[in-house]
Amino acid sequence: MLKLNQLTKRYATGDLALKAVDVEIPKGQVVALIGPSGAGKSTLIRCINRLVEPTSGGVDLNGKELTKLGSGALRQARRRMGMIFQEYALVERLTVMENVLSGRLGYVGFWRSFLRRYPQSAVDEAFRLLERVGLDHMADKRADELSGGQRQRVGIARALIQDPELLLVDEPTASLDPKTSRQIMRLICELCAERDLAAIINIHDVALAQMFVQRVIGLRFGEVVYDGPPNELTPDTLTQIYGEEDWEATIEKVDEEEVVTPEEGAVA
Amino acid sequence: MAVSTDKSGQKVWRLSDRNAQLARWFAWFVAVAVIMYCWQTISEQTTWFFVMDAPNIAGDIASRAMPPKWPYINELWEPLWDTINIATIGTLLSLFLAVPVAFLAARNTTPHKYLCRWPALLIIVSSRSINSLIWALLLVAIIGPGIFAGTIAIALRSIGFCAKLLYEAIEEIDEKQVEAIKATGASPWQVMAYGIVPQIMPSFAGITVFRWDINIRESTVLGLVGAGGIGLQMQASLNVLAWPQVSLILLVIFAAVILSEMVSAKVRGAII
């Protein structure tokens, strides 16, 4: 469904952030993208929806080449790619409802969106999604009144109301406590399964990634150095991705965490 | 910052080394010398007899100005109303131009770094560099005396002020919120309405009220050059040495300014 061909990004400063990355992701697959800071994880997902313009190479989404699109067609393509951010990136001074509905901006005209006259179907969907992420009672709260976990749930609802085929998730848990992190990861993965969505999740917490995803891609210096199932990550491969360190503890932790009971819940 | 090693081999740290210290003392010496010279020049050009006499004269004027001529206030209501209107309408008019200029001048929203940004900056600088009293002088000559000239003068002066503060606010927004709105497939105008406008609303309201507050004060003097408002009465009263009227006018201006301060403080508190 998503295919990156020789995707390369060189920043104006001369830094080569991505070196001819080839990745193919089938429909419905959730992929964790791991790697040290500066490995090019954020650049990679931003090159897909062209918040960062790739220098060369191609991004193929369902047979459509995204790198060649003009601005109008790009906006149409972006509607089908939901994005979730590290520090939530909600519009702080707008309400939860406005933030969720802003996911529909690509589908409504300027004046309708400016006057907040969204079609009833969009409003219905927003209420449904807020209920699904457990925030239906918060619709009228301002985004800056919410806790970190709640904000990220709003961010998830905003991405999903776009009716995406693909989720681009940039460090969803980096600003959250361990328990909330798991709840958010579980929520994202459940929603992807429900809707048969593919997702690329940038994540620093290797153990957390191993708990939830079907495939892990390790990035180092802009190159793919590991691509495989999460349980085949060995101390050697982690050393290859991150550099020399004692990795036994990280991997052991996974075994313990796998027995965590699911009723810890998606709603907090 | 200077690190050195003394004779016994110990590392010594001083804020500045000997040369820097000497340079600093020399700079002080020059500064004091310049001040002394200026003092002397000013002193030579001052008729000290008049200065000695100043307390007497001030006392004399004060005694003539007291008590204020209270019945005169009935002739002040209308010019006072004019003054407030000049300030309010002038501020609103200026916003019509200041908002687009601010978006053109802000580095992160300008359509073109040179073709749009520089003209916008030029508008800001030229509006700011000319005092509203001088704008009024020019406009009284061009469109004739009266409230209209005053209003336009206030508006022209305010464009630069509002646009400058607003474009600084635009440059300080959180780009991640903008990025998130862009990622939904929003059009550029929608990105502006959702990603940028909510973030600058508090600054926008604060700037507007602050400038209105300043404009109330500025419009009280515009009458001095014939551009309407309470300054006209002030000018007339000064010309005929009607000190009790002058003192009343000053009191009225004082009250108006305090009132505007109160209103702007309230509004700012309510918005932020």
Contacts between the chains, C-beta under 8 A, distances in Angstrom:
chain1	res1	chain2	res2	distance
A	49	B	183	5.8
A	51	B	179	5.7
A	51	B	182	6.4
A	51	B	183	6.2
A	75	B	185	4.5
A	75	B	186	7.2
A	75	B	187	6.4
A	76	B	185	6.5
A	77	B	185	7.5
A	78	B	182	7.6
A	78	B	183	6.1
A	78	B	184	6.7
A	78	B	185	3.7
A	79	B	184	7.0
A	79	B	185	3.8
A	81	B	183	7.3
A	82	B	183	7.9
A	83	B	180	6.8
A	83	B	183	4.0
A	83	B	184	7.9
A	85	B	176	6.3
A	85	B	179	7.7
A	85	B	180	5.9
A	87	B	176	6.5
A	89	B	176	4.3
A	89	B	177	5.5
A	89	B	179	6.5
A	89	B	180	3.7
A	90	B	177	7.1
A	90	B	180	7.4
A	91	B	177	5.1
A	91	B	180	7.7
A	91	B	181	7.1
A	91	B	194	6.1
A	91	B	195	6.7
A	91	B	198	5.3
A	91	B	199	7.4
A	92	B	174	7.7
A	92	B	177	7.1
A	92	B	198	7.6
A	92	B	199	7.5
A	93	B	198	4.3
A	93	B	199	6.7
A	93	B	201	6.6
A	93	B	202	7.8
A	94	B	194	7.4
A	94	B	198	5.4
A	98	B	194	8.0
A	102	B	181	6.1
A	102	B	184	6.2
A	102	B	186	7.5
A	102	B	194	5.3
A	103	B	184	5.3
A	104	B	184	7.7
A	105	B	181	6.8
A	105	B	184	5.0
A	105	B	185	6.7
A	105	B	186	3.7
A	105	B	187	7.6
A	105	B	190	4.8
A	105	B	194	6.6
A	106	B	184	5.5
A	106	B	185	2.8
A	106	B	186	6.1
A	107	B	185	7.9
A	110	B	187	6.5
A	110	B	189	5.0
A	110	B	190	5.9
A	110	B	193	7.3
A	113	B	186	7.9
A	113	B	190	5.5
A	113	B	193	6.8
A	113	B	194	7.2
A	114	B	190	7.9
A	114	B	193	5.2
A	155	B	180	7.8
A	158	B	180	7.6
A	158	B	184	7.3
A	162	B	184	5.9
A	162	B	185	7.3
A	168	B	183	7.7
